[in-house]
Amino acid sequence: MANFKKMLGQMQKLQQEFMKKQEELKGVEITGESAGGMVKVVMTCGLEMKSITIDEEIWKENDKEMITDLITVAVNNAIKTAQEKMNSELSGLTGGLGMDLPNMF
């Protein structure tokens, strides 16, 4: 019974550390790009959009579909980068337990 209580205490501590780290990472900004950096999206790891920058050359093309496609690609790249950052940072807390903690809490 003592081992179970100890293990439970360790899991609760791990959960608290995990949640604290997750909250810290929500404010970390990352950038997603498309068209060789001509479209840039800045967002947080908490998936809050901060800004979109579109190079002047793209506006000259005057192709609405291309512009929306480039924005979509940049946003998707930013989301992927944010998720990878979160997974990378949070996996360090598991100590190689092989657990998918983001889905556990």
N, C-alpha and C positions, 0 to 999 in steps of 0.2 A: 504494500500500500504506500509506503514511503517513496518508493521509486516512481510510482504513478503520480504522486503529488509533485515530486521533483520535476518529472517530465512535463506535467501540466503547467507548472510555473515557468519552465523554460519556453514552452510554446506560447504562453501569454506574453512573456518578455519579447520573444521573437516577433509576435504579432504587433506589439507596440512599436518596436524598432522599425518594422516593415511599414507601418502606417505613417510614422514620423518621416522616414526616408521618402515615401511616396508623396507626402505633402511638400517636402522640400523640392522634389523634382518637378512638381507642378509649375513652379516659377522659372525653371531653366528654359532659356530660349534656344531654339534650333532653327536652321534655315533649310528650306526645300527649294530646289531650282529646276528650271527647264530651259530649253533652247540655249544651252551653254551658258546659263547664268543671266540670260536676258529677262527672264521672269523669276523673281525671288519672292518667297513667302516666308515670313518669320512667324513662328508660333511657339507656344510653350509646350513642354512635355505633358501638360495638362490639357492639351489640344485647344488652347485659346489662341485664336488668330490675332496677331499683333499688327502685321502690315503686309501689303503686297506692293512690290515694285516692278514696273514693266518698262523696259528700255524703250526709248523714243523710236527706235527703228521698227519695233513691232507695230506701233500705232500707225506708222506710215503705210504698212501693208493694207490696212483698212479691211482686214478679213476677220469678221466677228467670230466665225467658227474656229479659226486658227487660234485667236486670242483666248477664247474660252477653253479650248483644248490645252493650251500651254499653261493656263492658270490651274486647270484640273490636275495636270501632271505635277506641277510644282506643289500643290496642296497635298497630293497623294505622297509625294516624296517626303514632304515635311512630316506627315503623319507616320510614315514608315520609320523615319529617322527618330522621331519622338518615342515611338513604341520600342525601337531597338535600344535607345538610351535607357528607358525605364526598365526594360527587361535586364539589360546589362548591369545596371546599378542595383536593382533589387535582387538579382540572382546571387549576388555576393553575400546577402544576408542568410541564405539557406545553407551555406557552407557545404555545397555539393550534395545536398540531400536528394537531389533529383525531383524536387517537388515544384509544382506549378503554383507558387504562392499567390500571384496576382489573381488567380481564379479561386483561391481558397478563402480569401477574406472578403 
